[in-house]
Amino acid sequence: MTNSEAITYSPAGLAEPRRRLAAAMMVFIACACGWFMMELEILGVRVLVPYFGSAVYVITGSVIGVFLLSLSIGYLLGGWLCGKINAWTSLGVVMVTVGIWQCGIPFFSEPVCNAIFDLGLDEKWGSLLASLVLFGAPTVLLGTVSPTVMHWLTRQASQSGFNAGLVMATSTMASFAGCVVTAFYLVLYSLRRTLCISGMILAGLGVIVLAGVMIWSRTRQGKGQPQ
């Protein structure tokens, strides 16, 4: 991707009303990804419990630990990728990929957990390895969202602090909402159905974002403007 392409999709390249709408959409994407990340973390405990039990080291050591580690890697990766690829394309691909992965968890979690259980590892290390395999990759991808959104929103260096606070605050509040809704209500329903429906919603949002990128690109081409 060329520098001119990156500029095309930057806030400075948009009229003010459209820039504000795009900024609101960016924040919404960060919130949606925060919601689904927390939902996946809580449902991940239910995925592992039948195989490794519900001891505290399974929940806090394995699941929460893996999500924290994966998010830190995702933050670093997202910060490195900022400016190298188009932000909207990156977000769309992340949402589609994570959504598809989440839909697949109910179908490949059993063979993965059985294979790890057959290795003879105890519950601590077995649950940690299973959590890494099942939830590491999608959580790393979700971790790239916040740095990408912050970078896109920032037009001047003086705005970086406010934008970082805005994205972190709103996405964390969305994570809180996802935590409460999942822990209080969604856990009562079918695990497979909940994961699949949530994955399809997230992937659908990603498809909408990618479709918008394609439409925007074709519109710019039709007007003879650089891509």
Stockholm file with secondary structure:
# STOCKHOLM 1.0

chainA/1-227         MTNSEAITYSPAGLAEPRRRLAAAMMVFIACACGWFMMELEILGVRVLVPYFGSAVYVITGSVIGVFLLSLSIGYLLGGWLCGKINAWTSLGVVMVTVGIWQCGIPFFSEPVCNAIFDLGLDEKWGSLLASLVLFGAPTVLLGTVSPTVMHWLTRQASQSGFNAGLVMATSTMASFAGCVVTAFYLVLYSLRRTLCISGMILAGLGVIVLAGVMIWSRTRQGKGQPQ
#=GR chainA/1-227 SS CCHHHHHHTSGGGSCHHHHHHHHHHHHHHHHHHHHHHHHHHHHHHHHHHHHHCCCHIIIIIIIIHHHHHHHHHHHHHHHHHBTTBCHHHHHHHHHHHHHHHHHHHHHHHHHHHHHHHTTTCCHHHHHHHHHHHHHHHHHHHHHTHHHHHHHHHCSSGGGHHHHHHHHHHHHHHHHHHHHHHHHHTGGGSCHHHHHHHHHHHHHHHHHHHHHHHHHHHHHHHHTTCCC
#=GC SS_cons         CCHHHHHHTSGGGSCHHHHHHHHHHHHHHHHHHHHHHHHHHHHHHHHHHHHHCCCHIIIIIIIIHHHHHHHHHHHHHHHHHBTTBCHHHHHHHHHHHHHHHHHHHHHHHHHHHHHHHTTTCCHHHHHHHHHHHHHHHHHHHHHTHHHHHHHHHCSSGGGHHHHHHHHHHHHHHHHHHHHHHHHHTGGGSCHHHHHHHHHHHHHHHHHHHHHHHHHHHHHHHHTTCCC
//
